[in-house]
Amino acid sequence: MYSIDRGRERYAVTVADYSGIESMGTERARGCPPGSETCLGTPGLSGVGLWKHDTRGAPLYAASEFIKRNVTLTEMYWNQQDLVSGIVLQLTSNVDQSRTYAYIAMHAMKLYIAESTVPRGAPEPAMFVQAIGWLDPDGKSIRYRTVYQHEIHGLKEAPVPAR
């Protein structure tokens, strides 16, 4: 997590690495009791493949954690940043009327959460979460030609879109 506070403003980016989740799922299935959900089903969707659902659900789970705060949800919608699919939240604190904007996305087996909070009356903090971009391992900017959806492209259900 990287964050900075500027007076009563807060800006943060959190990244959770999911790259080891497949091996964790395989290990979990290896040690499960016979008949349990992690032992049943097809490799792509359940049983050994249950880890894929954990990955697919990570952005929605992260969004639900924001909504559970003492806030009023004012906007929630799908969006994309440089054609990477994600969820945008706009929240108002029920305590002090501060405003929080968040963008949540999975890309290349990592969950990204960008959030910005400003006090009541300050300009909306949308610019911070709209400035998210993507880099390849060599530090070069990534911009896809079509929408990248992690649950499809990141899990190798289809080839990653051209850049």
Beta strands, then each sheet from edge to edge (+ up, - down):
strand 1: 2-6
strand 2: 9-17
strand 3: 71-81
strand 4: 84-93
strand 5: 99-107
strand 6: 110-118
strand 7: 134-135
strand 8: 141-142
sheet 1: 1+ 2- 6+ 5- 4+ 3-
sheet 2: 7+ 8-
end
